[in-house]
Amino acid sequence: SAEGAAALARFRADVRAFDARIQALDSALRAVSADPATHAQAQAAFVAARAAYKRTEVVTEYYFPGTARLLNGAAITKVEDDEPAKEIVPEGFQVLEPLLY
């Protein structure tokens, strides 16, 4: 349907925008130094990347729940039920946010 095609096109555009924001965040984080301006730039890049993710979040959560957990899951270390010694270390926005603020 036309509506489905339009929704898919919008999602793809949002994913491309999210990818660009993630790349900008990566660059900003790599540039962080003792200069407070670099820290502020990293914070701004984080806010922009998270906002871009929020535009894709509903579809990502529904169709790609594993990816959604990696990007925005809780910042809690988990263990495998069948391998208690194996820890699953959290990553993504929830881990990065307290490091920046």
KOLVEXDREN-545066 format. One line per field, with one value per residue (C-alpha): x, z, y; residue number from 1; residue in three letters. Coordinates in pm, 1 decimal. Example, Ala and Ser with C-alpha at 12.3 -4.5 7.8 and 13.67 -1.06 7.14 Angstrom:
BEGIN
c1	[1230.0 / 1367.0] .
c3	[780.0 / 714.0] .
c2	[-450.0 / -106.0] .
resi	[1 / 2] .
resn	[ALA / SER] .
//
This chain:
BEGIN
c1	[0.0 / 100.1 / 83.1 / 310.2 / 562.2 / 560.9 / 611.0 / 899.6 / 1060.1 / 1028.2 / 1181.4 / 1472.5 / 1532.6 / 1519.1 / 1768.8 / 2006.9 / 1974.7 / 2036.3 / 2345.9 / 2481.5 / 2417.8 / 2587.9 / 2891.6 / 2898.0 / 2869.3 / 3157.1 / 3373.9 / 3278.8 / 3358.6 / 3695.8 / 3774.5 / 3695.7 / 3991.0 / 4053.6 / 3900.3 / 3543.2 / 3425.4 / 3492.8 / 3283.1 / 2995.4 / 3024.8 / 3004.0 / 2695.5 / 2529.3 / 2613.7 / 2468.5 / 2141.3 / 2117.7 / 2189.6 / 1934.9 / 1670.9 / 1742.2 / 1707.3 / 1373.3 / 1238.1 / 1318.1 / 1246.5 / 892.0 / 976.8 / 1312.3 / 1155.8 / 889.5 / 1090.8 / 1444.2 / 1413.8 / 1770.6 / 1909.2 / 1685.2 / 1825.0 / 2180.4 / 2107.6 / 1886.3 / 1866.8 / 1900.9 / 2250.7 / 2247.5 / 2497.7 / 2317.1 / 2425.3 / 2326.6 / 2096.6 / 2286.1 / 2630.9 / 2631.1 / 2999.6 / 2927.6 / 2831.9 / 2650.1 / 2788.5 / 2542.0 / 2609.1 / 2433.4 / 2273.0 / 2186.7 / 2552.2 / 2691.6 / 2459.3 / 2595.3 / 2949.3 / 2866.5 / 2658.2] .
c3	[0.0 / -42.3 / 332.2 / 403.1 / 142.4 / 284.6 / 639.5 / 526.4 / 340.5 / 651.4 / 872.2 / 633.1 / 629.5 / 1009.9 / 1029.3 / 796.7 / 1014.4 / 1326.3 / 1167.2 / 1089.9 / 1449.0 / 1590.1 / 1372.1 / 1494.5 / 1855.4 / 1800.6 / 1664.1 / 1951.1 / 2211.2 / 2053.5 / 2065.8 / 2437.3 / 2624.5 / 2931.6 / 2741.4 / 2874.1 / 2525.8 / 2399.0 / 2682.1 / 2591.7 / 2227.0 / 2328.1 / 2538.3 / 2247.1 / 2012.0 / 2264.9 / 2284.9 / 1904.7 / 1869.0 / 2132.7 / 1968.6 / 1633.6 / 1796.6 / 1948.9 / 1595.7 / 1513.8 / 1854.4 / 1805.2 / 1491.4 / 1630.8 / 1955.5 / 1766.6 / 1481.0 / 1625.8 / 2006.1 / 2044.2 / 1869.5 / 2079.6 / 2399.2 / 2278.2 / 2193.5 / 2483.1 / 2731.1 / 3105.0 / 3238.6 / 3443.1 / 3412.0 / 3352.7 / 3367.3 / 3149.7 / 3325.4 / 3187.3 / 3234.3 / 3558.9 / 3516.6 / 3184.1 / 3237.2 / 2977.6 / 3013.4 / 2932.1 / 2653.5 / 2468.9 / 2563.3 / 2920.7 / 2995.3 / 2818.6 / 2972.0 / 3330.7 / 3194.8 / 3014.9 / 3285.7] .
c2	[0.0 / 361.0 / 422.3 / 125.9 / 237.6 / 590.2 / 459.6 / 239.4 / 529.1 / 747.9 / 478.3 / 435.0 / 810.9 / 818.1 / 530.2 / 714.6 / 1026.6 / 816.9 / 664.3 / 1011.5 / 1124.6 / 815.0 / 881.7 / 1242.0 / 1120.6 / 878.9 / 1160.5 / 1392.1 / 1126.6 / 1056.1 / 1428.9 / 1473.4 / 1620.7 / 1832.6 / 2125.7 / 2172.1 / 2270.8 / 1918.6 / 1775.9 / 2010.3 / 1905.8 / 1539.8 / 1612.4 / 1792.5 / 1505.1 / 1259.6 / 1455.3 / 1469.0 / 1096.0 / 1000.7 / 1223.3 / 1057.0 / 713.1 / 813.6 / 869.4 / 504.5 / 354.7 / 222.5 / 26.0 / -83.6 / -209.0 / -405.8 / -556.1 / -554.7 / -595.3 / -722.9 / -418.0 / -193.7 / -350.7 / -289.7 / 72.7 / 172.3 / -114.2 / -80.8 / -17.4 / -337.4 / -620.4 / -949.9 / -1313.3 / -1604.9 / -1851.4 / -2149.6 / -1987.8 / -1784.8 / -1701.0 / -1528.1 / -1164.8 / -958.0 / -608.1 / -329.3 / -82.6 / 195.1 / 525.4 / 423.5 / 344.0 / 648.5 / 907.5 / 902.3 / 923.9 / 1247.5 / 1415.9] .
resi	[1 / 2 / 3 / 4 / 5 / 6 / 7 / 8 / 9 / 10 / 11 / 12 / 13 / 14 / 15 / 16 / 17 / 18 / 19 / 20 / 21 / 22 / 23 / 24 / 25 / 26 / 27 / 28 / 29 / 30 / 31 / 32 / 33 / 34 / 35 / 36 / 37 / 38 / 39 / 40 / 41 / 42 / 43 / 44 / 45 / 46 / 47 / 48 / 49 / 50 / 51 / 52 / 53 / 54 / 55 / 56 / 57 / 58 / 59 / 60 / 61 / 62 / 63 / 64 / 65 / 66 / 67 / 68 / 69 / 70 / 71 / 72 / 73 / 74 / 75 / 76 / 77 / 78 / 79 / 80 / 81 / 82 / 83 / 84 / 85 / 86 / 87 / 88 / 89 / 90 / 91 / 92 / 93 / 94 / 95 / 96 / 97 / 98 / 99 / 100 / 101] .
resn	[SER / ALA / GLU / GLY / ALA / ALA / ALA / LEU / ALA / ARG / PHE / ARG / ALA / ASP / VAL / ARG / ALA / PHE / ASP / ALA / ARG / ILE / GLN / ALA / LEU / ASP / SER / ALA / LEU / ARG / ALA / VAL / SER / ALA / ASP / PRO / ALA / THR / HIS / ALA / GLN / ALA / GLN / ALA / ALA / PHE / VAL / ALA / ALA / ARG / ALA / ALA / TYR / LYS / ARG / THR / GLU / VAL / VAL / THR / GLU / TYR / TYR / PHE / PRO / GLY / THR / ALA / ARG / LEU / LEU / ASN / GLY / ALA / ALA / ILE / THR / LYS / VAL / GLU / ASP / ASP / GLU / PRO / ALA / LYS / GLU / ILE / VAL / PRO / GLU / GLY / PHE / GLN / VAL / LEU / GLU / PRO / LEU / LEU / TYR] .
//
